[in-house]
Structure formats: structure tokens, C-alpha cells
Amino acid sequence: MYGKGLAINLLQDHLIDYDNSLKGLELNYYLNDYSNMFFLAGEKALFFRSNNALDAPNLAVKNYAYMFGLEHSTDNWGIFHYF
């Protein structure tokens, strides 16, 4: 998550058998007091059941996420994000 809003929304809920969280890497490099660069990369296989009567998941979808951006803040205008 970056800034005041959500750039990426990840959720894990065991009650409904849903987990789209990522396993990966996040890097931040601070250029100066006002600017930084960030990089996020991750993947996850989302397993789910076609029928709730099944004991084990029988379907899967593979999720990939890659994001690179620059964040710049100013005293007068706030924070700006560049993706």
C-alpha cells in the first residue's frame, strides 16, 4: 500500500477459504528527504474449491504482481506517486 489510497489490495480470509496475498520482494531506495523509488514483485497460486463439499481445493489461479514507482513529496502540495 502506498500513499493515502490503496495501490494494491491484498486479503486473507480463512473463513471463506480466500487468500490472494503475495510472496515476494519489496525494495525502497530513498534518493533524498523528498523522493524515493520503490519496487514490488511477487507471485502466489490461489487455490479454491469448485464445491464446498470438497475437502481439498481442486482449482487454482496463479497471480503475478510487479510494480515500480517514484514517490515525491513537497511542503506545499503533498505527496505525488508516479507508476
N, C-alpha and C positions, 0 to 999 in steps of 0.2 A: 504494500500500500504506500502510495506516495501522495504528499500534499493533503489538502483538505477533503478531497473526494477519493473514491476508490479507483485506482488504475487497474487493479486485478483483485478479484474477489474469490477467495478460497474457502471452502466449507467442509466440515467433517461432522457427520451426524450418525451415530451408531444406531439410533432408534429406527431410522428408516433405511439403514444399510447404504449410506451415501458418503463418499469421501473423494473429493476432487483436489485434495491438497497435492503439492508438488514436492518432489525430492530433487534438489539441485543446488545451485550456487548463486549467491548474490554478492556482488562486488561494489564498493563505493570508493571513489577517489576524490578527495577534496582538493580542488585547484587553488582556492584561496578562501577568505572568510565569507564570500558571497556566492561562490559557484562550486558545484560538484557534479561529477559524472557517475552514473550508476548502470549496472548491467545485471540482468536476471536471466537465468537459464534453468529449466527444469523439465522433468517428464514424470508421468505417472500413468499406470494402467488402471482404469476404472472398471472394476468387476461388479456385475449386478446380476440379479436373478430375473428370469422372464416370468416366473411364477413364485409367489411367496411360499408355496408348499415345498419347494425345493430346499434342501439343506445347504447346498453349496452353490455359489454363483456359476452360471453357465454361459454368460455373455461378457464381453469385455470391449472397451474402447481405450485406445492409447492416446493420451493428451501430451502435447508438447507446448512449451511457452518459452519465448525468447523476447527480451525487451532491453533496449539500450536507450539512454536518455541523458539529458543535461538539465540540471535544476539551477536556477539563478534567482537570487533574492535581492531586492533593493529596499532601501529605507522608506521610500515614498510610495512604491507601487506593490509591494508584497512579493510573493513567490511565483515564478514562471517555470513551467515544465516544457521541455522540448523532447518529443519522442521520435 
